[in-house]
Protein backbone atom coordinates (compact mmCIF):
# COMPACT_ATOMS: atom_id res chain seq x y z
CA UNK A 1 0.00 0.00 0.00
CA UNK A 2 1.42 3.36 -1.06
CA UNK A 3 0.71 6.40 1.09
CA UNK A 4 -1.50 9.03 -0.54
CA UNK A 5 -1.36 12.77 0.06
CA UNK A 6 -4.43 14.31 1.68
CA UNK A 7 -5.65 15.87 -1.57
CA UNK A 8 -5.84 12.45 -3.25
CA UNK A 9 -7.55 10.91 -0.22
CA UNK A 10 -10.17 13.67 -0.29
CA UNK A 11 -10.66 13.29 -4.05
CA UNK A 12 -11.07 9.51 -3.68
CA UNK A 13 -13.50 9.78 -0.77
CA UNK A 14 -15.67 12.41 -2.46
CA UNK A 15 -15.71 10.44 -5.73
CA UNK A 16 -16.69 7.09 -4.28
CA UNK A 17 -19.18 8.30 -1.68
CA UNK A 18 -21.01 10.33 -4.33
CA UNK A 19 -20.86 7.44 -6.83
CA UNK A 20 -22.01 4.93 -4.22
CA UNK A 21 -25.00 7.02 -3.14
CA UNK A 22 -25.91 7.83 -6.74
CA UNK A 23 -25.67 4.16 -7.71
CA UNK A 24 -27.89 3.05 -4.82
CA UNK A 25 -30.53 5.68 -5.59
CA UNK A 26 -30.55 5.65 -9.40
CA UNK A 27 -28.60 2.49 -10.34
CA UNK A 28 -26.12 4.35 -12.51
CA UNK A 29 -22.84 6.20 -12.16
CA UNK A 30 -22.83 9.41 -14.21
CA UNK A 31 -20.05 10.59 -16.50
CA UNK A 32 -20.23 14.10 -14.98
CA UNK A 33 -18.86 12.52 -11.80
CA UNK A 34 -16.21 10.07 -13.00
CA UNK A 35 -14.72 12.08 -15.88
CA UNK A 36 -13.53 15.07 -13.81
CA UNK A 37 -12.28 12.73 -11.05
CA UNK A 38 -10.38 10.68 -13.64
CA UNK A 39 -8.71 13.79 -15.08
CA UNK A 40 -8.04 15.26 -11.62
CA UNK A 41 -6.47 12.00 -10.48
CA UNK A 42 -4.12 11.86 -13.45
CA UNK A 43 -3.38 15.59 -13.21
CA UNK A 44 -2.64 15.54 -9.49
CA UNK A 45 -0.43 12.48 -9.84
CA UNK A 46 1.48 14.19 -12.65
CA UNK A 47 1.77 17.43 -10.67
CA UNK A 48 2.78 15.85 -7.36
CA UNK A 49 5.09 13.30 -8.96
CA UNK A 50 6.21 9.92 -7.70
CA UNK A 51 7.95 11.44 -4.66
CA UNK A 52 4.69 12.61 -3.06
CA UNK A 53 2.01 10.50 -4.74
CA UNK A 54 1.78 7.30 -6.76
CA UNK A 55 2.78 9.33 -9.82
CA UNK A 56 1.49 9.48 -13.38
CA UNK A 57 3.11 6.19 -14.45
CA UNK A 58 1.52 4.20 -11.59
CA UNK A 59 -1.82 5.93 -12.17
CA UNK A 60 -1.67 5.08 -15.88
CA UNK A 61 -0.82 1.45 -15.16
CA UNK A 62 -3.72 1.36 -12.70
CA UNK A 63 -6.14 2.72 -15.30
CA UNK A 64 -4.98 0.08 -17.79
CA UNK A 65 -5.32 -2.67 -15.20
CA UNK A 66 -8.80 -1.54 -14.16
CA UNK A 67 -9.89 -1.42 -17.79
CA UNK A 68 -8.32 -4.83 -18.53
CA UNK A 69 -10.26 -6.45 -15.67
CA UNK A 70 -13.55 -4.57 -15.80
CA UNK A 71 -14.20 -4.02 -19.52
CA UNK A 72 -14.59 -7.76 -20.33
CA UNK A 73 -17.09 -8.03 -17.45
CA UNK A 74 -19.06 -5.18 -19.01
CA UNK A 75 -18.97 -6.88 -22.43
CA UNK A 76 -20.29 -10.09 -20.87
CA UNK A 77 -23.18 -8.18 -19.29
CA UNK A 78 -21.92 -8.60 -15.74
CA UNK A 79 -21.77 -4.89 -14.93
CA UNK A 80 -22.56 -1.48 -16.30
CA UNK A 81 -20.21 0.89 -18.10
CA UNK A 82 -20.32 3.28 -15.14
CA UNK A 83 -18.68 0.63 -12.96
CA UNK A 84 -15.82 0.32 -15.45
CA UNK A 85 -15.35 4.09 -15.57
CA UNK A 86 -15.56 4.40 -11.79
CA UNK A 87 -12.81 1.85 -11.23
CA UNK A 88 -10.65 3.52 -13.90
CA UNK A 89 -11.13 6.85 -12.11
CA UNK A 90 -10.25 5.23 -8.76
CA UNK A 91 -7.07 3.83 -10.34
CA UNK A 92 -6.21 7.25 -11.78
CA UNK A 93 -6.37 8.66 -8.26
CA UNK A 94 -4.61 5.93 -6.26
CA UNK A 95 -2.25 4.17 -8.70
CA UNK A 96 -2.10 0.48 -9.52
CA UNK A 97 -0.73 -0.88 -6.23
CA UNK A 98 -3.41 0.80 -4.15
CA UNK A 99 -6.02 -0.07 -6.78
CA UNK A 100 -5.24 -3.76 -6.32
CA UNK A 101 -5.85 -3.44 -2.57
CA UNK A 102 -9.15 -1.65 -3.25
CA UNK A 103 -10.07 -4.31 -5.83
CA UNK A 104 -9.53 -7.08 -3.26
CA UNK A 105 -11.45 -5.21 -0.53
CA UNK A 106 -14.31 -4.54 -2.96
CA UNK A 107 -14.36 -8.17 -4.09
CA UNK A 108 -14.54 -9.53 -0.57
CA UNK A 109 -17.17 -7.02 0.53
CA UNK A 110 -19.14 -7.56 -2.69
CA UNK A 111 -19.13 -11.31 -2.16
CA UNK A 112 -20.43 -10.97 1.40
CA UNK A 113 -23.12 -8.49 0.35
CA UNK A 114 -24.11 -10.64 -2.66
CA UNK A 115 -24.43 -13.70 -0.45
CA UNK A 116 -26.66 -11.73 1.90
CA UNK A 117 -28.86 -10.56 -0.99
CA UNK A 118 -29.12 -14.08 -2.43
CA UNK A 119 -30.02 -15.58 0.95
CA UNK A 120 -32.64 -12.92 1.79
CA UNK A 121 -34.23 -13.35 -1.65
CA UNK A 122 -34.25 -17.16 -1.30
CA UNK A 123 -32.29 -17.63 -4.54
CA UNK A 124 -29.24 -19.57 -3.43
CA UNK A 125 -29.94 -22.65 -5.60
CA UNK A 126 -30.80 -20.53 -8.67
CA UNK A 127 -27.69 -18.42 -8.16
CA UNK A 128 -25.40 -21.46 -8.05
CA UNK A 129 -27.09 -22.83 -11.18
CA UNK A 130 -26.63 -19.44 -12.90
CA UNK A 131 -22.98 -19.30 -11.85
CA UNK A 132 -22.33 -22.75 -13.31
CA UNK A 133 -24.11 -21.76 -16.51
CA UNK A 134 -22.15 -18.50 -16.77
CA UNK A 135 -18.84 -20.33 -16.36
CA UNK A 136 -19.89 -22.92 -18.97
CA UNK A 137 -20.82 -20.23 -21.48
CA UNK A 138 -17.62 -18.27 -20.90
CA UNK A 139 -15.54 -21.45 -21.28
CA UNK A 140 -17.22 -21.89 -24.68
CA UNK A 141 -16.57 -18.22 -25.60
CA UNK A 142 -20.26 -17.27 -25.52
CA UNK A 143 -21.91 -14.40 -23.70
CA UNK A 144 -24.10 -15.75 -20.89
CA UNK A 145 -26.50 -12.79 -21.01
CA UNK A 146 -27.79 -13.91 -24.40
CA UNK A 147 -29.34 -17.00 -22.78
CA UNK A 148 -31.75 -15.25 -20.46
CA UNK A 149 -32.83 -11.97 -18.97
CA UNK A 150 -31.89 -12.85 -15.43
CA UNK A 151 -28.24 -13.15 -16.50
CA UNK A 152 -28.09 -9.58 -17.87
CA UNK A 153 -27.59 -6.82 -15.28
CA UNK A 154 -29.62 -4.44 -17.42
CA UNK A 155 -32.74 -6.58 -17.10
CA UNK A 156 -35.29 -5.94 -14.35
CA UNK A 157 -35.48 -9.74 -13.86
CA UNK A 158 -31.83 -9.92 -12.82
CA UNK A 159 -30.84 -10.02 -9.17
CA UNK A 160 -28.34 -7.16 -8.97
CA UNK A 161 -26.52 -4.99 -6.49
CA UNK A 162 -25.08 -1.50 -7.01
CA UNK A 163 -21.40 -2.16 -7.62
CA UNK A 164 -20.58 1.53 -7.18
CA UNK A 165 -21.66 1.27 -3.55
CA UNK A 166 -19.47 -1.81 -3.08
CA UNK A 167 -16.50 0.02 -4.62
CA UNK A 168 -17.20 2.93 -2.27
CA UNK A 169 -17.08 0.57 0.72
CA UNK A 170 -13.85 -0.99 -0.55
CA UNK A 171 -12.28 2.46 -0.93
CA UNK A 172 -13.43 3.54 2.52
CA UNK A 173 -11.92 0.35 4.00
CA UNK A 174 -8.72 1.18 2.13
CA UNK A 175 -8.68 4.74 3.47
CA UNK A 176 -9.52 3.55 6.98
CA UNK A 177 -6.83 0.88 6.85
CA UNK A 178 -4.30 3.46 5.66
CA UNK A 179 -5.28 5.72 8.54
CA UNK A 180 -4.84 2.88 11.02
CA UNK A 181 -1.45 1.99 9.52
CA UNK A 182 -0.35 5.62 9.44
CA UNK A 183 -0.18 5.72 5.63
N, C-alpha and C positions, 0 to 999 in steps of 0.2 A: 504494500500500500504506500503510495507516494503522498506526501503532505501537500495539501492545497492551500493557497493563500485565501484569506477571508473573502475577497471579492469573488473568487470562483465558487466557494462554498455557498455564498449568498445567491449567486446566479443559479447554481444547481438546485438549491432548496426552493427558490421562487418558481423555477421552471417546473419541477416535478410536482410540487404541491398544487400549482394551478392546473397542470395537465391531469393529475389524478382526480381532482374535484370535477373538472370539466368532463372527464371520461366517465365518471360515475353518474353524473347528472344527464349528459347528452350522448354518451357512448361514442364519442369521437374526440380526437385531439387535433385542434385547428392549426393550420399552417401559420397563422398570425402569431402563434405562440412559439412554435418550435423553430421557425426560420430565423427570427432575430436572436434567439438563444444559441442556435448553431453558429451563426456568424460572430456573435459576441464571444463565445467559447474559443473559437479559432483565433479571433483577433486578440483577446486577452492573453492567450497562450503564446502568440507570436510576440506581443508587446512585452510580456513579463520574462519570456525566455525560459530555457531549461534550468536556470539557476534558481528561479523563484516559483516555478510552476511546472507542470508536466512538459510544457513546450509544444511548439507547433508540430514537430515530427511525431511525438507521442500522441498528440490529439488526432493527427491525420491517420496514423495507424489504427487508432481506436475507432474512428469513423469507418474506415475500411472493414475492420473486423465486425463491427456492429451490422454493417450492411451485408457482409458475407454470411452472417448467421441469420439475420432477420428477414432479408428479402426473399429467400427461398420459402420461408414459412408463410409470407404474404402470398407468394405465387401459388402455394398449395391451398390457400384459403384458411389457414390457421390463425391469421391475425390481420388486422387492418393496416393500411398504409401509414396511418398516424403513429402506430406503435413502432414501426420501422424508423420513421423520422424522429420520434422521441428518443429512441435509443442512440441514433446517430448524433443527435444534439447533446445527449448526456456524455457520449464519448468525446465530442468536441470540447466539452468543458473539462472533463476529468482525465483524459488520456487513456491509453489502452490498458495499462496495468490496473488502474482503479476501476475501469469499466468492467474488467473481468471479475473483480470482487463484487461489484454491483450486480452483474449478470448472475453470479452464483447466489447472492442473497435473494435476488428477485425470483430466481428459479425455485429455491427452497420455499420461500414464502408463497409463491404462486401455487406450488404443489399442495401445500397445506390448505390454502384457501380453496383450491379446486376440489380437494377431497371433502372439505366441509360442505361445499355447495352440492356436490354429487350425493353425499349422504343425506343432507336435508331434503333434497328433491327425490330421494328414493330411486336413483338411477345408477347405482353402482354396477349392476350386471350389464346394463346397456352401455355404460361407459367403457367397461372392459372389452365388450364385444366391438364397440366402435374403435377402440385403440388397436385391437388386433387387426381389424379391417383396414385401418389407416396404414399400419405398418406393412400389411400385405400389398396394398395398392402402391405405396411408395417403393417397395422392393421391386415391383413390376413397372416402375417408371410411369405410373398413372396418378392423376390427381384425385384424391379421395373425395373431394367436394362434389365431383361430378356424379357420384353415386347416390347422393341423397341430401336433402335440405338440412338435415340435422348435423351434417358434417361440414357445413359452410357457415363460418362465423357471421356472415351477412344475412343469414336467414333467421326469421323470428322463431323458427322451430329448434334452432340450435341452443344448447345449454352453454352460455358464455359467461365470462367475467371480464370486467374492464382491466385490461392489461396495464394501462397507464397508471391506474391506482396501485397495482402490484409493483411496478417500476418505482413509483413514488415511495412506497414502503421500503423497497430495497435500497434506494438512495438515502433515505432517512436513517436506516440501520447503518449504512456505510458512514454517513456523517456522524452519527452517534458513536459508532465504534472508533472512528478517528479521534473524536473528542476524548473518549475514555483512554485511548492509547497516547494521547498528547500530540497527535499528528494534525 
